[in-house]
């Protein structure tokens, strides 16, 4: 008995020592301060938006193209007539094999080389030209900045790749909370946030699901006004704030029925990511105005009184998307261009080197970004998803009547690590690295989906944004998405950096 106890003690000491021994000191060169003038000129390059095809003259037999729109119909020819078949999805790869001149200017014949729908693979079908484009998935885009979402701790972090030659590690720009997907009774785990390697394909402003059937736009001039900043969060679920489905007048009284379950569920902006495979792994805002949306993030996680009560009966979380406050998503829209990598992990957290971290970051520094949310760009994409960057809004000459809300987003870039300090406590944020891997149970705050402690592999260095010996956990409830051919990009792995 004493020998077994001694063995456990020695094992704990050896593991802790091994983790400490992996600390790799680092430093940063003199670098551009991107916060100058309200983050007006970050210099972060964007991926090139692929050219969409509009006419047959832009294509020829043998061209390799892709589905650009989220969903595009395919057609079969039956007795000389086209019959609608299955839906192809964004990033599906196609080869043009015929110009289908007999069908006019709208259609071409294609072979579907790859698709998230197995039933479409290697099929020869007809498709409309509009909705197709040159192939671009941004997998090999050499981005200046990237985002990591640790689903285990529900922490979102943005890093700048300071040294593209990997002579120094990336540097943290932003750390904040997000709400991951989870629904009670979801036995197949279809409502969870999936781990994987993604790219931001396009930004949407005031996004809604198809026709706003469940989650109508946060703002739309054709819909009733959204709840006011002083209204309670429950008002965003009331029918009177949903779009009109049908209205009639009888005996001089107008009566309307409404459609929708939650007004403004996607908030101010939504980052649509790929590869998505129809799983809706977006990153977006939430209900409420600037200040109340911050409160609603805490409520969805059960961190306030009402949220704690509600989460005992249901789940206020998303159905797979990553949800942040509206000022946060507005800042992300400004900061992260199309093509930005988004890596979702389920990892234990630590520092690459605590001493280097405290030399490289200022604990007291507070950054600000001024925003002005306008009525422009409803459901617009790319440049039409009009930014809320105040300098840009002011320069555009938008009238005050078209500004919905103005404010200042405040944040820090000091890396805080979320860890379980001892076997009996919950996980907490702090700036002291005490990671151990001898726990039999990883508790709440570090382990949203409650996977076994032994399923965690490696760790995420929050100060440098690099993964160390990490693999996605092989555990029940951890669903993998993103690029199947590149599960973890090379620039986020510490083994690829110079020591």
C-alpha positions in Angstrom: 0.0 0.0 0.0 2.8 2.4 1.0 4.7 1.5 -2.2 1.7 2.2 -4.4 1.2 5.6 -2.7 4.9 6.4 -3.1 4.7 5.4 -6.8 1.7 7.8 -7.3 3.5 10.7 -5.6 6.7 10.1 -7.7 4.6 9.9 -10.8 3.0 13.2 -10.1 6.4 14.8 -9.5 7.9 13.4 -12.7 4.9 14.6 -14.8 5.0 18.1 -13.3 8.8 18.3 -13.8 8.4 17.1 -17.4 5.9 19.8 -18.2 8.1 22.4 -16.6 11.1 21.1 -18.7 9.2 21.8 -21.9 9.2 25.5 -21.3 10.8 27.2 -24.3 11.9 30.9 -23.7 11.1 33.4 -26.5 11.2 37.1 -27.3 9.7 39.4 -30.0 11.5 41.8 -32.4 10.4 45.4 -32.6 7.0 45.3 -34.3 4.3 47.6 -35.7 1.7 48.8 -33.2 -1.5 47.9 -35.0 -3.7 49.6 -32.3 -2.6 53.1 -33.5 -5.5 55.3 -34.6 -8.2 52.8 -33.5 -6.7 49.8 -35.3 -7.3 51.7 -38.6 -4.4 50.1 -40.5 -3.5 46.6 -39.4 -2.0 45.7 -42.7 -3.3 42.2 -42.5 -3.7 40.8 -46.0 -6.9 39.2 -47.2 -7.3 36.1 -49.3 -8.4 36.7 -52.9 -12.2 36.3 -53.4 -12.6 33.7 -56.2 -14.1 34.9 -59.5 -17.7 33.9 -59.9 -18.9 32.9 -63.3 -21.7 34.7 -65.0 -21.7 33.4 -68.6 -20.7 30.4 -70.7 -18.1 32.4 -72.5 -16.0 32.4 -69.3 -15.8 28.6 -69.2 -14.6 25.7 -71.5 -14.6 22.0 -71.3 -12.0 20.7 -68.9 -12.1 23.6 -66.5 -11.9 22.8 -62.8 -14.5 24.9 -60.9 -16.3 24.8 -57.5 -19.7 25.5 -56.0 -19.4 29.0 -54.5 -22.9 29.6 -53.2 -23.8 27.7 -50.0 -26.2 25.4 -51.9 -26.8 25.0 -55.6 -29.3 22.7 -57.3 -28.1 19.9 -59.6 -30.3 18.5 -62.4 -30.8 15.2 -64.3 -32.0 15.0 -67.8 -35.1 12.8 -68.0 -36.8 12.3 -71.4 -35.1 15.4 -72.7 -36.2 17.6 -69.8 -34.2 18.8 -66.7 -35.4 17.4 -63.4 -34.2 18.9 -60.1 -31.9 16.4 -58.3 -29.8 16.9 -55.1 -28.2 20.0 -53.7 -24.4 20.5 -54.1 -22.6 22.5 -51.4 -19.9 25.1 -51.2 -16.4 23.9 -52.1 -17.7 20.9 -54.0 -15.2 20.3 -56.9 -16.5 20.0 -60.4 -15.1 19.4 -63.9 -16.8 21.0 -66.9 -17.5 18.2 -69.4 -20.0 19.8 -71.7 -21.4 23.2 -72.6 -25.0 22.0 -72.9 -25.7 24.4 -75.8 -29.2 22.8 -76.3 -30.2 24.2 -72.8 -29.4 27.8 -73.5 -27.0 30.1 -71.6 -27.8 29.1 -68.1 -26.7 25.5 -67.8 -23.5 23.4 -68.2 -22.8 19.7 -67.8 -20.3 18.8 -65.0 -18.8 15.8 -63.3 -18.8 16.2 -59.5 -15.3 15.1 -58.4 -15.8 15.7 -54.6 -18.7 16.6 -52.5 -19.8 16.5 -48.9 -22.8 14.6 -50.2 -21.5 11.1 -51.0 -24.5 10.5 -53.3 -23.2 13.2 -55.7 -19.6 12.0 -56.0 -18.5 11.0 -59.5 -21.9 11.8 -60.9 -22.4 13.6 -64.2 -25.2 16.2 -63.9 -26.3 19.6 -65.1 -25.9 22.8 -63.1 -26.6 26.5 -63.6 -23.5 28.6 -64.2 -24.4 31.2 -61.6 -23.3 30.0 -58.2 -20.1 28.5 -59.5 -16.6 30.0 -59.3 -12.9 29.4 -59.6 -11.6 27.0 -56.9 -10.4 28.7 -53.7 -10.5 27.2 -50.2 -7.8 29.3 -48.6 -6.1 26.2 -47.1 -2.7 27.3 -48.4 -3.3 31.1 -47.8 -0.3 32.6 -45.9 -2.3 34.6 -43.4 -0.9 37.3 -41.1 -3.3 36.5 -38.3 -5.4 33.6 -37.1 -8.0 32.6 -34.5 -8.0 29.7 -32.0 -11.1 28.6 -30.2 -10.5 26.2 -27.3 -13.9 24.5 -27.0 -12.8 22.8 -23.7 -12.4 26.2 -21.9 -14.6 28.3 -24.2 -11.9 30.8 -24.8 -11.4 32.6 -28.1 -7.9 34.0 -28.9 -6.5 35.9 -31.9 -2.8 35.8 -32.7 -0.5 37.8 -35.1 2.1 35.8 -36.9 4.9 38.3 -36.1 7.8 36.2 -37.7 6.7 34.5 -40.9 10.0 32.6 -40.9 9.1 31.0 -37.6 12.0 32.6 -35.8 9.7 33.9 -33.1 6.2 32.7 -32.0 2.9 34.4 -32.8 1.7 37.1 -30.4 -1.7 37.3 -28.7 -3.9 40.2 -29.8 -7.2 39.4 -28.2 -8.6 36.9 -25.6 -12.3 36.7 -24.8 -15.0 34.2 -23.9 -17.3 32.5 -26.4 -20.3 30.1 -26.0 -19.8 26.7 -27.7 -22.6 24.5 -29.0 -24.5 22.2 -26.6 -28.1 21.0 -26.3 -29.6 18.7 -23.7 -30.8 15.4 -25.1 -28.4 15.7 -28.1 -27.5 12.0 -28.1 -25.8 12.1 -31.5 -23.8 15.2 -30.6 -25.0 17.0 -33.7 -25.4 20.3 -31.8 -21.8 20.5 -30.6 -19.0 22.8 -31.7 -16.6 20.6 -33.8 -12.9 20.7 -33.6 -10.9 21.2 -36.7 -9.0 23.5 -39.1 -11.2 26.0 -40.9 -11.0 29.3 -42.9 -13.2 32.4 -42.8 -14.8 32.3 -46.2 -17.0 35.3 -45.9 -18.5 37.8 -43.5 -22.2 38.5 -43.3 -23.9 41.5 -41.6 -27.2 40.9 -39.9 -27.2 37.3 -41.0 -30.4 35.1 -40.7 -31.3 31.6 -41.4 -33.1 30.9 -44.7 -35.9 33.5 -45.0 -35.6 34.2 -41.3 -37.8 31.2 -40.5 -36.3 30.6 -37.1 -33.7 33.3 -36.5 -34.6 36.6 -38.2 -32.0 39.4 -38.7 -31.0 41.5 -35.7 -31.9 44.5 -37.9 -34.0 44.7 -41.1 -35.9 47.8 -42.2 -38.7 45.5 -43.5 -39.2 43.9 -40.1 -40.6 45.3 -36.8 -38.1 47.2 -34.7 -35.9 45.1 -32.5 -36.3 45.3 -28.7 -34.7 48.5 -27.2 -31.5 48.5 -25.1 -33.6 48.8 -22.0 -35.8 45.7 -22.7 -35.1 42.4 -21.0 -33.4 39.5 -22.9 -36.7 37.6 -23.1 -38.2 40.2 -25.5 -35.9 38.9 -28.2 -38.1 35.7 -28.2 -41.5 37.5 -28.4 -43.6 37.2 -31.6 -44.2 40.9 -31.9 -40.5 41.5 -32.7 -40.4 38.8 -35.5 -41.0 39.4 -39.2 -44.6 39.4 -40.4 -45.6 36.1 -42.1 -49.1 37.1 -43.0 -51.2 40.1 -42.3 -54.9 40.8 -42.9 -57.4 43.5 -42.0 -60.9 42.7 -40.8 -63.4 45.2 -39.5 -60.8 47.8 -39.7 -58.4 45.9 -37.5 -55.0 44.7 -38.7 -54.0 41.2 -37.5 -50.6 39.6 -38.3 -49.0 36.3 -37.7 -45.3 36.1 -37.1 -42.5 33.7 -38.0 -39.3 33.2 -36.0 -38.1 31.8 -32.7 -35.4 34.3 -31.7 -34.9 37.7 -33.1 -31.2 38.5 -33.9 -29.8 35.2 -32.8 -26.7 35.8 -35.1 -26.2 39.3 -33.8 -24.4 42.0 -35.8 -22.0 39.9 -37.8 -21.4 36.3 -38.8 -18.2 34.6 -40.0 -19.1 31.8 -42.4 -16.3 29.2 -42.3 -15.3 26.4 -44.6 -15.1 23.4 -45.0 -18.4 23.3 -43.3 -20.2 20.2 -44.7 -23.6 21.6 -43.8 -22.8 21.6 -40.1 -23.2 25.4 -39.5 -20.0 25.9 -37.5 -20.2 29.7 -37.8 -18.8 32.3 -35.4 -21.3 35.1 -34.7 -22.8 37.6 -32.3 -25.9 37.2 -30.2 -29.2 38.8 -29.1 -29.1 42.2 -27.4 -27.3 45.5 -27.9 -23.6 46.1 -27.1 -23.8 45.9 -23.3 -26.6 43.5 -22.9 -25.0 41.1 -25.4 -22.1 40.7 -23.0 -24.5 39.8 -20.3 -26.3 37.3 -22.6 -23.0 35.5 -23.3 -22.6 34.9 -19.5 -26.3 33.9 -19.2 -26.0 31.3 -22.0 -23.1 29.7 -20.1 -25.1 29.8 -16.8 -22.9 32.3 -15.1 -25.6 34.5 -13.8 -28.7 33.7 -11.7 -31.2 33.5 -14.6 -28.9 31.5 -16.7 -28.1 29.0 -14.0 -31.9 28.4 -13.5 -32.6 28.2 -17.2 -29.8 25.8 -17.9 -31.1 23.3 -15.4 -34.2 22.8 -17.7 -32.9 23.6 -21.1 -29.8 24.9 -22.9 -29.3 28.5 -23.9 -26.2 27.6 -25.9 -26.0 27.5 -29.7 -26.5 24.5 -31.9 -22.9 24.2 -32.9 -21.9 27.8 -33.7 -19.4 29.8 -31.6 -21.2 32.8 -30.1 -19.6 36.0 -28.9 -20.8 39.4 -27.8 -21.8 41.9 -30.5 -18.9 44.4 -29.9 -16.5 41.4 -30.0 -17.8 40.1 -33.3 -17.8 43.6 -34.8 -14.1 43.9 -33.9 -13.4 40.5 -35.3 -15.1 41.5 -38.5 -12.8 44.5 -38.7 -9.6 42.6 -37.7 -9.9 39.3 -39.5 -10.0 39.3 -43.3 -11.4 36.6 -45.6 -9.0 33.6 -45.6 -8.1 33.9 -41.9 -7.5 30.5 -40.4 -9.8 29.4 -37.5 -8.5 26.4 -35.6 -10.9 24.8 -33.1 -9.2 22.6 -30.5 -10.2 20.7 -27.3 -7.1 21.1 -25.2 -5.5 21.7 -21.8 -3.9 25.1 -21.5 -0.5 26.2 -20.4 2.2 28.8 -21.1 5.1 28.1 -23.5 7.2 30.0 -21.0 5.7 31.9 -18.1 8.8 34.1 -17.6 8.9 35.1 -21.3 5.2 35.8 -21.2 5.5 38.2 -18.3 8.4 40.1 -20.1 6.5 40.2 -23.4 3.1 41.3 -22.3 1.9 44.3 -20.2 -0.6 43.1 -17.6 -2.1 46.6 -17.2 -2.5 47.5 -20.8 -6.1 48.1 -22.0 -6.9 48.5 -25.6 -10.0 50.2 -27.1 -11.8 50.1 -30.4 -14.5 52.6 -31.2 -17.5 51.3 -33.2 -20.6 52.7 -34.9 -23.2 50.1 -36.0 -25.1 51.4 -39.0 -28.3 50.3 -40.8 -26.3 49.7 -44.0 -25.4 46.3 -45.4 -28.3 44.2 -44.3 -27.3 40.6 -45.1 -24.4 41.9 -47.2 -21.3 39.9 -47.7 -17.6 40.8 -48.1 -17.3 44.6 -48.6 -21.1 44.9 -48.5 -21.0 43.5 -44.9 -20.4 47.1 -44.0 -17.9 47.5 -41.1 -18.6 49.2 -37.8 -15.1 50.6 -37.5 -16.0 54.2 -36.4 -13.3 55.9 -38.5 -14.6 54.2 -41.6 -18.2 55.0 -40.8 -17.4 58.7 -40.1 -15.4 58.9 -43.4 -18.3 57.4 -45.4 -20.5 60.4 -44.4 -23.3 58.2 -43.0 -26.0 60.4 -41.4 -26.6 60.0 -37.6 -30.1 58.7 -38.4 -28.6 55.6 -39.9 -26.4 54.8 -36.8 -28.0 52.2 -34.6 -25.5 52.2 -31.7 -22.1 53.7 -30.9 -19.6 52.7 -28.3 -16.2 51.5 -27.3 -15.0 47.9 -27.1 -12.4 47.5 -24.4 -10.1 44.4 -24.1 -6.7 43.2 -23.0 -4.1 41.1 -24.7 -2.5 39.7 -21.6 -2.6 35.9 -21.8 -4.5 34.3 -19.0 -4.4 30.5 -18.7 -7.5 28.5 -17.7 -6.3 25.6 -15.6 -7.4 23.3 -12.8 -5.1 24.2 -9.9 -5.7 21.1 -7.8 -7.9 18.0 -7.9 -10.8 19.4 -6.0 -11.3 22.8 -7.6 -13.0 24.1 -10.8 -10.9 25.6 -13.5 -10.0 29.2 -13.2 -8.3 31.9 -15.2 -4.9 33.1 -13.9 -1.4 34.0 -14.9 0.5 31.3 -13.0 1.2 28.1 -14.9 0.5 25.0 -12.8 -0.6 22.4 -15.4 -0.5 18.8 -14.3 -1.7 15.8 -16.2 -2.1 13.4 -13.2 -5.7 14.3 -12.7 -8.2 11.5 -12.9 -10.9 14.0 -13.7 -10.7 17.4 -15.5 -13.4 19.6 -14.1 -15.8 22.2 -15.3 -14.3 25.2 -16.9 -11.6 23.2 -18.6 -13.7 20.4 -20.0 -17.1 21.5 -21.4 -18.0 18.1 -22.8 -16.8 16.2 -19.8 -14.4 13.8 -21.6 -12.1 11.5 -19.6 -8.9 13.2 -18.5 -6.8 10.5 -20.2 -8.3 11.5 -23.6 -6.5 14.9 -23.6 -3.3 14.8 -25.7 -0.7 17.6 -25.5 -1.6 21.2 -24.7 -2.2 24.6 -26.1 0.3 27.4 -25.3 -2.0 30.4 -24.8 0.9 33.0 -24.7 2.2 32.0 -28.2 -0.8 30.4 -29.8 1.1 27.2 -30.5 0.1 23.6 -30.0 2.5 21.3 -28.2 2.2 17.6 -28.8 -1.5 18.1 -29.4 -4.0 15.8 -31.1 -7.8 16.1 -31.2 -9.1 13.9 -28.4 -10.5 10.5 -29.3 -13.4 10.6 -27.0 -17.2 10.3 -27.2 -18.8 13.7 -27.9 -15.7 15.2 -29.7 -16.7 15.6 -33.3 -14.1 16.5 -35.9 -14.7 18.8 -38.8 -12.8 21.2 -41.1 -10.2 20.2 -43.6 -9.8 16.4 -43.7 -6.4 16.6 -45.5 -4.9 19.1 -43.0 -6.2 18.6 -39.5 -3.7 21.0 -37.9 -1.9 23.7 -39.9 1.9 23.7 -39.6 2.2 27.3 -38.5 0.4 26.5 -35.2 2.7 23.7 -34.1 5.6 24.5 -31.8 7.7 21.8 -33.4 8.0 24.0 -36.5 9.5 27.0 -34.7 13.1 27.8 -34.2 14.4 27.4 -30.7 
